[in-house]
Amino acid sequence: MLLFMKCQHWCVTVFLFTLLINSPVRAQRRLIDSLRVSLTKKLPDTTRANTYYDIANAFYKQTNYDSAHAYLDRMPTYCRRVNYRLGLGHYNRLKGIMYTQQGRFDDAMRQLHAAADQFAKANKEKLVARTYSSLGLLYKTMGQDNQRVDALLKQGIAYLNKAIAINQRLNLPDQLVDNYVNLGITYEDMHEYDLGRDCFLKALAINDETKAYEDAYRVIYNDLGKNYNVRGEYETAIGYLNKSLAINLKNNRISSLVHNYRNLATSYRGLKQFPKAVEYGEKARQLVEQSKNTTLAQSVYRGLSASYAAAGQYEKAYQYLLKGKSLEDSLMNIQKAEVIAQIQALYDTRKATEVAEVGARMQLDKAREIARIEAEKALEITSIQASERTRLADLRADADVEKTRAVAEVEAKYENQKRQQRLLELDALTHLQTRQVNYMSGGLGILVVLLGLLVYQYRAIRLANRRLSIQNKVISTKSTLLAEQADQLRTLMKELHHRVKNNLAIVSGLLTLQANGLEDENMAQAVRIGQQRVEAMSLIHQRLYQTDRVTVINMNEYLTDLAVSLMRAYGYQANEFDLRMDITQQELDVDVAIPLGLIVNELVTNAFKYAYNTGKRPFLRISLLKADQSARPTITLEVQDNGPGIEELDWQRRTTRTSFGKRLITSLTEQLEGKLELYKMNGALFRLYIPQSRLN
């Protein structure tokens, strides 16, 4: 009977959750249908623009981004027709918010800045503040997606502070509560948990004083609970989380309830009350599977796996660990598809830009050629006009001379020889003036020709300079593109090493769970040794994605970290162990570093297992030296302990039960084309030579 009542209660709960999830969806569908009907009527441009916005906003709330973009893109035409700046601002802001959630950050940034500009021109400071808040969340999201880039998170904080300044001036407490909550979450992303808590407490104080935003309590209490969990103050965290839980249960907030239960599971796990941690983790799982929120489900499964592992139920812990890993892989595939789409869009945009530049260059060359021809025609016309003026001057001069000559002949009949002599002098003077006029005309013509040549040469030089400027811009654009592609490739390589490191960490975790569940200590020890080998490889990939050089390993840091981690794994403290590192070969290619690291892992593990049972203070020396003589191998690896030592014949003797570690060392030495030597020198000394040919 009790079992029947529990089943009946479970069925009713599932039905209510399904009803609560589907009710808002049906309400949104009814709203969309009603708005579509209104579009068939004759409407003013502003009303039609607002209707398109309301339909797009309804689709956005259903996360149907394709339909939301389709209706929203019809809005700007009607807004621009009547200069409706407020409508354009709403269009740009909703576009920016959707692009943010789709991971199209460049498009989101452009749209949100345009929204702030439109709202400012419409004198809507309240909406400018909301847009600044959206910009703050955009930079917060970019900072998280790029593995916590503090510069982006600080930019988000700057925009949120701008929104706070405006809302304080306008006395808008509901907006201030939302701003301080988002600011606190951003500070937590930067691991500034004290500043985050101060922001949440400010939001709580404003809400307590004004009662401006009753629904905000559930968010503030949940964020405060999560903050105190991080600080290890689990009792205080539970108090705030229970307050948020009561509000969310009253208002049937499914997604918020998932956050409450997950955070309560974390609190009880911190208090080592593992049954309660499992209970709340299961409640979170049941709700998140109803809501189908993949990202949130991944977080819930990870926490539930940790709770079951802490409670000693390793089989269930392993089951939910696999579920979380499966969701993580699906999210990675979605992110890859989005990145490929963004790269394709960027390629299409740049291709269209290059085509436009080629067309513009052709139009520019055509215009320049037409200008050159017109300039040459103008010079020819000027030269012809100058020649015509010179010829007319000559004709007029000749006519004057003939007139003077005729007058002189008439006067000569009536005058004496003196007058005739005077006439001859005047005739000579006239010839001299004519010659001077001819010389001046020739000089003027030469001057015009030289001036034309100078103008032509000047235009040719300007044309050449413009062509060189265009070529320089093309070269600069291509250089920028190559630099961006190199940065993208480096980022992808770092992401690859990060994913490999995460996968190896999962394998290491699985091996740890397996070892903890084995009753045979020898088998458990073998599994732990395998886990140490996986950790040695994981450490390599962790080094690779933490630096910009994705193919080179810093051997000093890597070998030191490896030796220290093995020393701690075998229970030795730094003050009771002599560890000496002598590394002159600072960097190695990853293809050499991985097998070399595994060899060191095996030799050091062998020393911890067999060398330090004599009662002496443990000693371990690891050196990686670069040879000075060209005839010797390029680098030499030495691992030495102060144990009883190993005879070379015993080491080289092959039996049917040769250990896996010895076979692994031999195989890796052959892979490196190296030579391994063993000496008994106050303990065991292993020396490995690696030739130059293997390092090239």
Buried (B, 14 or more C-beta within 10 A) or exposed (E): EEEEEEEEEEEEEEEEBEEBBEEEEEEBEEBBEEBEEEEEEEBEBBEBBBBBBBBBBBBBBBEBBEBBBBBBEBBBEBBBEEEBBBBBBBBBBBBBBBBBBBBBBEBBBBBBBBBBBBBBEBEBBEBBBBBBBBBBBBBBBBBBEEEEBEEBBEBBBEBBEBBBEBBBEEEBBBBBBBBBBBBBBBBBBBEBBEBBBBBBBBBBEBBEEBEBBEEBBBBBBBBBBBBBBBEEBBEBBBBBBBBBBBBBEEEBBBEBBBBBBBBBBBBBBBBEBBEBBBBBBBBBBBBBBBBEBEEBBBBBBBBBBBBBBBBEBBEBBBBBBBBBBEBBEEEEEEEEEEBEEBEEEBEEEEEEEEEEBEEEBEEBBEEBEEEBEEBBEEBEEEBEEBBEEBEEBBEEBEEEBEEBEEEBEEEBEEEEEEEEEBBEEBBEEBEEEBEEBBEEBEEBBEEBEEEBEEBBEEBEEEBEEBBEEBEEEBEEBEEEEEEEEEEEEEBEBBBBBBBBBBBBBBBBBBBBBBBEEBEEEEEBEBBBBBBBBBBBBBBBBBBBBEEEEBEBBBBBEBBBBBBBBBBEBBEBEEEEBEBEBEBEBEEBEBEBBBBBBBBBBBBBBBBBBBBBEEEEEBBBBBBBBEBEEEEEBBBBBBBBBBBEBBEEEEBEEEEEEEEEBBEBBBEBBEBBEBEBEBBEEEBBBBBBBBBEEBBE
